[in-house]
Amino acid sequence: MRGLAELPVPEEAQDDARVTVYLVTVDYTDDEGGSEQYQVPLSSYDDAQERIAYAFVGSVEGGDGRIRHLYDGAHDRSAMALWLQGFIAAEASGTAQKDGMRFRRVSVPGQELDPGLQSSPLTGEQSNSSVKFDDTAIMKLFRKVSPGVNPDIEIHEVLTRGGSDYVADLYGWIETDLPDGGVLQLAMLQEFLRTASDGFELATGSVRTLLAHLELSVEESGGDFAGEATRLGEALAAVHRMLRDSFPAQGRGEDSTGELAGAMIARLEHARRIVPEIEPYADRLRAAYDAVAALGRLDVQRVHGDLHLGQTLRTSQGWKIVDFEGEPGRPFAERALPDSPWRDVAGMLRSFDYAARVVEMSGTGGDETEAPLRAQRAREWSARARRLFLEGYVAALGAEAGPEQQRGVLLDAYVADKAVYEAVYEKRNRPSWIPIPLAALERIGG
């Protein structure tokens, strides 16, 4: 463990307060080996702080023999005020240096930060920590950090500067220089969306409304998600267009479609060893992948990379797409590689299917004779939402969506590939949910 930065504490703060950002390296001794780095901001005091007792980490003896009490800095308003001050100091020139950390600002008209903003940590996250500054801004503190440019920051900066209506504006980020000349990005500050609702929760709420009125069709019930699905498709199309225009995009030849199909087939063969239930669909899945190889051309660009309803927010101004970090666990360089936008579309289609089936399967205490009708209504909701999302996306892109036959081949393959991944995940973690991806696989080529 080494200290990255020790932030200067204002004179009016408690005399004994210290705030230090540490970089902790975890080495693994199992067969896979390797190591990971984590950012740990700690505030320390001579006296115990009851106001943040719940964030107590431990006590250590300092070089002067005094005992210091350590707390998670993300939960300490005094510590987070220093982060806020760093961003405010960067407003004029775009950059401010505080010890070993560099604060970078993105100019967003009318979004100057008030030094009196109060921080409060959000709960429910696992890999990162988020801290809200009143109802103005939210800072995502990256816990696990890797050298290089974080795609979440990189893409949000481009979309913010481009004036996209479909993301929360990026206000800035924090980074530090590495001894080898590289950079380590530690946090990002964004617009706080006051009226935001989670996309997956909205979708499942829609399904619950439908299933509470089984006598009504999807269109007649208050659970129709058609308009929202269409608008979400339009939002994704706009984001994809700006990403294509802002980052290098290219058309690749037949080698690329063959490689894509080969990778999908390899994942299928791996999955068959874990999920034997896939076997009845294997031939049709291989046929879907072979059809990709036969296309001979693949258009690729920067994409979201891990898109589903949980990565969307519905606000009073419309849909926003969030969390452009890409697929967790992959190096930044791999996440930044161009890919087909149909991968993002497929991820969203699978998410609509999950929203419907999760609600249907969780129904308890109802009349068992209604189970078949519940299943039918859930399928109808999913099919309608998927169709209208796709129609909204294609209509917004127009000719840019490509020939119908080509996009159909790619979409079938990407949906199948995603469902194969889901089948493996559910087999290992939630066996009772495996019917969800298996039902999707049954539809491929059927």
KACOR-V44580 format. One record per residue. OMEGA is omega in degrees with one decimal (999 if undefined). Layout:
# KACOR-V44580
{{OMEGA} {OMEGA}}
This chain:
# KACOR-V44580
{{176.7} {178.9} {176.1} {-175.7} {170.4} {-172.8} {177.7} {-178.8} {-179.6} {-177.3} {-176.9} {178.4} {179.4} {-174.8} {-173.6} {-176.7} {174.1} {177.1} {-177.5} {175.6} {-179.2} {171.4} {-176.4} {177.4} {179.2} {178.1} {-178.9} {-177.3} {178.4} {-176.3} {-179.1} {178.4} {179.6} {-179.7} {177.4} {179.4} {-179.0} {175.9} {-178.8} {174.8} {-177.8} {169.2} {-177.3} {-176.5} {173.0} {-177.6} {177.4} {-177.5} {-178.0} {-177.3} {178.3} {-178.6} {-178.8} {-179.0} {-179.0} {-179.2} {-178.9} {179.4} {178.5} {176.3} {-179.4} {-179.2} {178.7} {178.9} {180.0} {176.9} {177.2} {179.4} {-173.3} {-179.3} {175.5} {-174.8} {-179.6} {-178.5} {-175.9} {-178.3} {178.7} {178.3} {-177.3} {175.5} {178.1} {175.9} {179.9} {178.8} {177.8} {178.7} {178.9} {179.0} {-178.0} {-173.8} {-173.9} {-173.7} {-177.3} {-178.6} {172.9} {-179.0} {174.7} {-175.8} {-176.4} {-177.1} {178.1} {178.9} {-179.4} {-178.6} {171.9} {-177.4} {175.9} {-176.0} {175.9} {-176.3} {173.0} {-175.0} {178.8} {-179.8} {179.7} {179.7} {-179.3} {-178.2} {171.6} {-179.0} {174.4} {-179.1} {172.7} {179.7} {-179.6} {-173.1} {-179.8} {173.5} {178.6} {-179.6} {-179.4} {174.0} {-172.3} {179.4} {-174.9} {-173.6} {176.3} {-179.5} {174.3} {179.1} {-178.6} {179.2} {175.1} {-174.8} {179.2} {177.5} {177.0} {-177.6} {178.7} {-178.7} {179.5} {178.0} {-176.0} {-177.3} {179.0} {178.0} {-179.5} {-177.7} {177.4} {179.4} {178.5} {176.9} {-179.8} {176.6} {-168.3} {172.9} {170.3} {-177.3} {174.0} {178.6} {179.8} {178.6} {179.5} {178.4} {176.4} {179.2} {177.8} {-178.6} {-177.7} {179.4} {178.5} {-178.9} {176.9} {-178.8} {-166.8} {-175.4} {174.5} {-179.4} {-176.8} {170.6} {174.3} {-177.9} {-171.3} {-172.3} {-171.0} {171.5} {-179.2} {-176.5} {-179.6} {178.9} {176.3} {-178.5} {179.9} {175.2} {176.6} {179.7} {179.5} {178.1} {178.8} {-175.5} {174.6} {-180.0} {-173.6} {-178.7} {-178.1} {174.8} {178.7} {-178.1} {-175.3} {-174.6} {173.6} {-177.6} {179.3} {-178.2} {-170.7} {-177.5} {179.9} {179.5} {178.9} {-178.8} {177.4} {175.2} {178.2} {179.0} {180.0} {178.5} {-180.0} {178.2} {178.8} {-179.8} {-179.3} {176.8} {179.3} {-178.5} {-173.4} {179.9} {178.8} {175.3} {-176.2} {171.1} {-177.3} {-175.6} {-170.7} {177.1} {-176.7} {179.2} {175.8} {178.6} {178.7} {178.9} {179.0} {178.5} {178.9} {178.3} {179.1} {178.1} {176.7} {-179.1} {176.1} {-177.4} {-178.9} {179.5} {-177.6} {-175.1} {-179.4} {178.4} {179.5} {-170.3} {-178.5} {-176.3} {-170.9} {-177.0} {-179.9} {178.5} {177.6} {178.1} {178.0} {179.1} {177.2} {178.3} {175.3} {-179.7} {-177.0} {-178.0} {177.4} {179.6} {179.2} {176.6} {-176.6} {-179.1} {172.3} {-179.4} {176.8} {174.1} {179.2} {-169.3} {173.1} {-175.1} {177.8} {177.0} {178.2} {176.9} {176.1} {-179.9} {178.0} {177.1} {179.2} {-177.6} {172.6} {177.2} {-172.2} {171.9} {179.2} {179.7} {-176.8} {-175.1} {-178.7} {176.6} {178.7} {176.7} {-178.7} {-177.2} {178.5} {-179.4} {-177.2} {-179.1} {176.8} {179.8} {177.4} {176.6} {179.4} {172.8} {177.2} {-179.4} {179.9} {178.4} {179.5} {178.1} {178.3} {-179.3} {174.8} {-179.9} {179.2} {-178.8} {-178.9} {-174.2} {179.4} {179.0} {-179.8} {-176.7} {-177.7} {-179.8} {-179.3} {173.8} {-179.1} {178.3} {-177.7} {179.4} {179.7} {-176.2} {179.1} {179.8} {175.3} {179.7} {179.6} {-179.9} {178.0} {177.9} {179.8} {178.4} {-178.4} {-178.1} {-179.2} {-179.9} {179.9} {-178.5} {-175.5} {173.1} {-178.5} {178.6} {177.8} {-179.9} {-176.6} {-179.4} {-179.7} {179.4} {-177.9} {-177.5} {-179.5} {179.8} {178.5} {179.4} {-176.2} {-178.1} {-178.4} {-179.1} {177.2} {178.1} {-178.9} {-177.0} {176.8} {-177.4} {-179.5} {176.6} {178.8} {-179.1} {178.7} {-179.3} {175.3} {176.5} {-179.3} {-179.4} {178.0} {-179.2} {-177.6} {178.4} {-176.4} {-170.7} {-177.2} {-174.5} {-178.5} {-179.3} {-175.3} {175.4} {-177.9} {177.5} {-179.8} {177.2} {177.5} {178.3} {179.7} {-178.7} {-177.5} {177.6} {-177.0} {999}}
